[in-house]
Every structure is written in structure tokens, then in C-alpha cells.
Amino acid sequence: MKKLLPALLLGLASRSAVAFPSTTPPTVPTAIDAMGLHLTLDYEARQLVQAKVNSLCRHQASLEARIALAESAFPLIDQVLAEEGVPADFRYLALQESALQGNAESNHGAVGYWQFKRETALDYGLTIDRSVDERRHLTASTRAAARYLTRSNATLHNWVNTLLSYNLGLGGVQPYTRPSDANAAQMTITASSSIYILDFLAQKVVFEPACAQHTVAFVPWREVPATPGLTLAQQAASFSVDPTAVARLNPWLLTSKVPQNGRTYTLLVPLAGAAPLAGSPVPRRPAAPAVAAAPVASSYLNINGLRALIAQPGDTPASLAARGGASTGFFMKVNELSRNELLIPGAPYFFERKRESAEQEYHIVRPGQSLTAIAQHFGVLRHALMAYNHLHPGEAPQPGLVLWLSHVRPRNVAAEYRAIPGSRPVVAQRAPTPPPPPAPAADEAADEEELATINELPTEVPGAPVLDLPTARTTQVSVAMPTSRPVVVPVAVRQRPAAAPAAAPAPLASSAPAGGTYTVAPRETLYALARRLGVRPAELAAWNNMPPTAALQVGQVIRLSAPAQPQYLVARTTTHTVAQGDTFFSISRRYGCTVAELQASNGKAEPTLRLGEVIRVPTH
């Protein structure tokens, strides 16, 4: 539950108080320029955004408190967003996520200004231990959020969809995207758009003009270096400010004193005269002295947000680990290498723990590709790929299989096989060697210390960037090792039934009229049909009254456009703002509709609600 702390306003009386300009909520326009896109809102979308705007403006004191917080925090947030190349409009996402409360906590374990869960926060370089929780640090958490958004946008190429991915993840946002969204300059926001996007626009409509007019008293915040070993009270005294105020602005410090651990920390101080930093420091971990003198590599690839080096002919785990400044044991552990396993020339090897999901959603398996080679190529844990695709230990993926890289394929969705486009295969993996008896586990603390050293390595990659598999990212040639030759693992090709065409089906848009139907062929999925039609999978599912993860049956007739509704049905809807204790069942009872109708009206596959969310309610 998010905890509001009005005392964070910290001396509003330092400026002469001016009343909020108007008690009338702003009117939502028909078009909004946000995140670098021109967004056009249809009538129903405007009504939904307006309902949220009205809700935000309902309580004058609460609204003025949030405006004052925004005036204090936005300059620091804006600076970090600009440094990371993220549109400034994402400042309103911090308002939406936490109401700019550093101590905000959700029922699902999300914490701080940007509502990070522990695992994600650690992935993006934030420190969480007994002394410090940087999720509660304004600039450190903002930088982590900006990097999360930048990484998502590198895949989606659309800041609106990137915004939604912050709520749903890269896998969850796919049903809401269209192929034409990539690099779009304008989009239409409709009633079927995610409530998360509509809520964000409401935050912008309310707080953008309010902050621009500077009509609410506030105290500027400044970021200053923290002195290790001193208490907040001692540091507050050096700035002649109330120590209680400094403590409230720095909830990230969990102990009485700033840790003396070699790391750099900063404080927020409510003092206009404090000298601001040129830029908030990037969260970094200290180098471990025992590894500091190790040779450091001069160039790296950045794959899935991880640092990697390409194995050269003759490289061994020991030599490549040394080139990257890591021990052999740590290197083998993070790359899932067994003892005596040879490296593959031209394949990437990592110096950070691989992730459980890739930057792209799917990959079509090519002849000669093993699961191990694909896992290395995308920087994903091998066991995660096995779990996502329901593969048994030792089972090789068949050529043409659409491999899920970021989330679990539902068991009621059959495995999909596609024609293999002509492009570079992943470097083939050698025949696996029988694993030896497991070695004793290395001390976890030593791994963490070594990981801290590796995190100090350069992040930029000289040369060509890493791209998706269908496009070659670099020229990789299979070169014989001095002592052995690479062996391509033979893979048995599954024989397809005669009814299954070898080529991809013709585009639906050209073969079916608008508002027409389509008969499902073997091995076709809802996701594949939606992409060929050029619509969001969630829309296609809604048109056919099925969940987005539904498995299609051969011969099933699919509607290709939204069914026409009688005008009296379209008009008979209302909105409801979710209050504490509301559920889909209680709301349906209150308005006399069904839970299924509520879910369909709001495009929700699962009956989940958020406090303050504005939903559409059908009436009869």
C-alpha cells in the first residue's frame, strides 16, 4: 500500500502561498503531444481520461501537495532522463507509480519512487542491502527506470508501447502492439487502449500546466554529496537545515550513518542555497582489490544488457576469463559451462549472470542450432528457455520451431513451426561432453565481490551493434580450433503433414474483406494471425470473445474485425473509479452486469484492478 507523507513538502511557507488557480479540472483535449508522438484521442478515450483527471483534482489539498512534490522533484528527474535519452514526459510516470513517495510500497513487493521489485532493481544496478535501498533514492532509481525504458524502447521503437511495457513487461505488451507502431510519429488512443496509458495521459493533463504556472508554494531540492561515516543529523547541521527534513527526504538510508564502503552516495537536501551536483552519480559497485589488477578487455559486446566478449580461435575458458578480468570459476558459472567444455569461436560469452528473458520475444530455430548456442546468442539462461518452451532435458529444438524467449508458452497453445527465412544461423554448438560430477559450490560472497569488479568494466561496444538473429550483427565464420574442429550437432527434421504448406500463408489483409472471417489452418496461432492482419492480438481476441492466450483449432472461423454493435448498446456505458476493496465481482453486482462483460469492456484477460483506476462499466 502506498504511504503518503505530506510532511515531505518541507517548509512550504518559505514562499508566499498562492491558491491553486482553479478548482475546475482541466479539460482533456482531442490531441496530446507526449513522448515525442502526436496522440489523437477518440471521444470515449477522452471521457475515460477526463474521469481520471476529475479524480485527481477532487481533493484540493491532496492535489496541491502533489504539485509541490512535483515542483521539487521534477528538475532532478528531468536531468537524469535527459542524460539517459528518455523523453521528459516520463516524469509523470513517477507520479503515476508512487505519487513521488520514496517510501511507497505495493502489495506485490514493488518499492520506491519507480516501484521496482528487488530482482529488477538489482538487475539495473541499484544497491539493496541492510544499510541502503536505492529504490527509495530519487535520482538513483530514476536512472535505473530510465535504463529499463531505454532497453524496452530498443525493442519496441515506440515510446507509448515502451510506457506500457513498464507495467506489463516486454512479453505482456506484445498483444497491445501493431507492426505499424514501430517508429510511428502519431498514434490514435481509443477506449480499447490500456488503462495504464490513459492514466498516464491524465497525469500529464493535470500536472503539466500546474507545474508550468508555479502557483503552489514549494521548496527546491538539491542533490549534494553524502559524507561517509556521518549521521544525517550531522550532515544536516552542515547545511543548517532541519535534520528531520533531511531524514524524510532520504529514506534510502536504512542505518544511522552513511556507509563507509567505498561507494558514492548523495543526499537530497531541502535547501535552495545548497550547491547542486553537475549530474547524479551512476550507481556503481566497488572494485574488489583481489581482482582489480586483472587484465581488462578493450572491447565488449552488449547483449541483452550484459557485457560479453566474442571467443576467438584458440580461446579457452581460462584465457577468455582472464581477458575479461574474471576468475575461471566465475566465468564458467555465469556461462553455464561444464568442466572441460570447449568454447565456440565466434560465440559470445558473458561476464555477468545471464538473464531469464531476452530483449526480443521469439526466435525461429535454424538448422544446426542447439539450445545452448541460442541461449548464449541472446544472453538467456538455458533452463529458462527449456521452461518457456516445455522442453525436456536433452531435447533438441527442431528447425522451424518458434522458440519463446521471454515468457512461458501457455500449455494450451500448440508449438508453432514456421518457414525458415534465409539468414545467418547462430554459431553451431559442439556435441556436448558428458558432465563431470558437480564441483563444490563457490562461496556466494566471493561471486558477489567478483561481480562488483566486473561491473566496473566499460559498457560501450566498439564496432557494429548487436541486432536480432534474422539480421547479421557481425560476420562470424566457423574457424577450426588448433586442437579440434567445431562439430555441428545433427538435428532430426520433423516431417510435416502434407496438408501443412511449406511457405508462409498469404497475408490476411489481402485475402479477406474488412469485417470478414477466416478459417484457421493447421499450426496457426492467434498471435501469428494478428501480426499478419496488422492488428493487436488482444483486439483480435476481443473480436472473437476469447482470451489473448487462446489456442486456435483447425477449421475454427475467426472474425477479422470488430463486430458491429447496436447504437443503444454502445451508448449505454458508464465509468467507475476503483476504490479500496473493489473487485470485479463487487462492481458487477453494483451495476448489474457480469464479470465477463466488465473484462471485455476493459480489454482485461485477468480480473485485476488497481486503486484509482478508471474502468468502463456496461449498463443494461
Disulfide bonds with the S-S distance in Angstrom:
none
